[in-house]
Amino acid sequence: MRHKNFAAFCLFVYLCFNCSSPKPLDNQILIIPKPSEQTVKPVQFILKDIYAVSAENDLADASVYFMNQIDNVIDIKLDPQNKRKVEFIENLDIEDEGYYLDVSKNSISIEAKDSRGAFYAVQSLLQLFPDNAGENNEIVIPCVSIKDSPQFKYRGMHLDVGRHMYSVDFIKKYIDALAMLKLNTFHWHLTEDQGWRIEIKKYPKLQEIAAFRDETLVGHYSDQPHQFDGKRYGGYYTQEEIKAIVAYAEERYVTIIPEIEMPGHSQAAIAAYPEFGCSGEQVEVAKKWGVFEEVYCPSEKTFKFLEDVIDEVVELFPSKYIHIGGDEAPKTRWKNCSHCQELIRQNELKDEHGLQSYFIRRMEKYINSKGRQIIGWDEILEGGLAPNATVMSWRGTSGAVEAAKAGHNVVMTPTSHCYFDYYQSENEDEPLAIGGFLPLEKVYNFNPIPEELNESESKYVLGAQGNIWTEYMPTEDQVEYMAFPRMLAMSEVVWTNPEHKNYEDFVSRVEHFHKRLDALDINYANHLYEIEGASTSSATETTFELTTPSKGKQIRYTLDGTVPNLESNIYNKSIPITESVTIKAAVFDDEKQLGSMFSQDINYHKAVGAKITIDKNPHKAYQGSGAEGLINGINGSDKRFGDKEWLGFWGEDIFVEINFKKPVDLTTIKMRFYNGQGQWIYAPKSIAVTWYYLDRAPTMYQSIEPNGLITNVSADFGMGEEIKDVKKIIIRVENYGIIPEGKQGAGNKAWTFIDEIIVN
């Protein structure tokens, strides 16, 4: 379903989707993102065929947009004398992007400083329309009073079209969704190792060569050996198409920030023009994912090329910012390049990281000369930050903290809360994704202000955005599935003040919002009827708790692995666990099962319920269920290293101590480690276990080296014979160390992810 006048068409479909009777007045205010203040009145406004519309000064554009939407639902005839009226009133005392919306029995009043605020008022008003809008040629709206304004001025969503490319109509549809949710920035990732997607007229080989790859990786990057589909893939957006998209976005108050990657993620461009690489040798457009050593050589001809590219980019995009990437730029080519080494000496740079800073600063100076500013991923901090740069913090929050304390603006987009290419459910039927685990609730609970910043430093945090990297999203439907409903949560993160946020309330609004997404032909993930489980141990017992986000439904379960039905046990309190079981459960209404079935194997081994401590705190982005989660009898997902069972440690050795309630006899100790090297996660360099007896000296088991083992390695200490009267064990896990050259994340510390420690 793709139409030129897509916004109007979608609204028409939505409003006519379900011609049921008007809903009761209560529970009508289900707007996303949630307004700051809202009051429901016990009357209705009926928008009929004859009414008056007026708009003051700059608010005329918003009034025209509103009238166009109404015109697709009911037949209207304007009558300035009619007492039913819609007024757009200029109010210079209202803060930027804020609005007042008042719906009374005979009038709708929208007040705003400018048309942008009025546009957001219209978006809220449209969400008040009932399912049967248009029936009897009228729209019945609950009378409300809303006062609203955004928490942050940067409210964004990102889309990578370098790995996979999408139609112009889809890009417009994506922009419509942003506007509906009061998001105001579209970060368009246009160039990558796997494809260059923007027409640059001065360099035609970018269209002829860099825009196409010979074939594409099949399956996951971690699958070995790599397989390819043998099909040429690619394309690009012409400058005329880009101009049309930019104009479309401007009409919806969405700013497009283009990203032109440099100095890394540039293999496609170097494939077209090898002279811009350090070796000058011919390379191919990358056909698999990852980080590649082909980076721009900081030569005069390279800078001339990039300046020419920027010249054409700034003519297409009027945005304040030009995103220059700056991330994941391996230094191998620079280390072996005589020109690069001479530049380091001439400019008294410390090393290749200093050379990257030199590169970024030079491009910043040129972009500043065009009246624009640069924004880049947090690697642009390496070697010293360019004077006027804004930092987009993705590797956690440390980059944001460093930049803000130095007086630089930052946009928050950490992997832990903002990477929508991560799995959003523990359901094993989820479509293939890069890895990780980012459920809706975690997105919703994101606070873009790092706790390390004081009040004055926090002002440098412009806002946040959700990122959609598309290695594993070949279709537009899959992009939507990964974006929604997490985009709804992000809209509330950046718009709604924390004091007005409540996840349970948000879930009820999302459930209602599904109808709108259905009518807009937006594919989405519905995990509201899924079940989450959690194990809890105390000094006396271990129990298992089941929860679901949706309210007013029943959870039914079994403990013997059979499929639950309407006759199964109703869950109403935590389930005692005294032996290994398989719990299966599902959400039901009075007639049928809703959503997918939950299944959890619990391995009731000898460490379950013991006392456990770790000498280091896990990284705050990957705390799992805490130390107790390592001995709760539950294995984490084989695909989602960010779920509540995996604990992540960045570049640290750890010591784990387990004290048993009473001495136990042991035969084996097994441990699970994630080994997803594409995400900088490596199995430990070594593991050592020491066990302490009740009445004898401790014994250290021979250390093992699990390097090279597959993802989710099981380090199995088979003692060969039963060891009696063990009161505690201490496990030393040695971090892999620095990621070697040629690997993703080269030069950075490796992550260690540990899951269950199984003691039998």
Secondary structure, DSSP 4 states (H G I P E B T S, - for coil): ---TTHHHHHHHHHHTS---PPPPSTT----SSPPSEEEEEEEEEEE-SEEEEEE-GGGHHHHHHHHHHHHTTS--EE-TT-SSEEEEEE-TTSPTT-EEEEE-SSEEEEEESSHHHHHHHHHHHHHT--TTTTGGG-EEEEEEEEEE--S-SEEEEEEE-SSS---HHHHHHHHHHHHHTT--EEEEE-EETTEE-B--TT-THIIIIITEES--EES-TTSSS-EE----EE--B-HHHHHHHHHHHHHTT-EEEEEEEESSS-HHHHHH-GGGBSS--------S-S--S--B---HHHHHHHHHHHHHHHHH---SEEEEE--S---HHHHT-HHHHHHHHHTT-SSHHHHHHHHHHHHHHHHHHTT-EEEEEGGGGTTS--TT-EEEE-SSSHHHHHHHHTT--EEE--HHHHBTTSB----TTSPP-SS-B--HHHHHT--SS-TT--HHHHTTEEEEEEB---TT--SHHHHHHHHTTHHHHHHHHHHS-GGG--HHHHHHHHHHHHHHHHHTT------TT--EEEEEE-SS-EEEEEE-SSSS-EEEEESBSPPP-TTSEEP-SPEEE-S-EEEEEEEE-SSSEEEEEEEEEE---TTTT-EEEESSPPPTT--TT-GGGGGSS-PPPSS-TTSTT-EEEES--EEEEEEEEEEEEEEEEEEEE---GGGTB---SEEEEEEEESSS--EEPPPB--TTPPSSEEEEEEEEEEEEEEEEEEEEEE---BPPTTSTTTTSBPEEEEEEEEE-
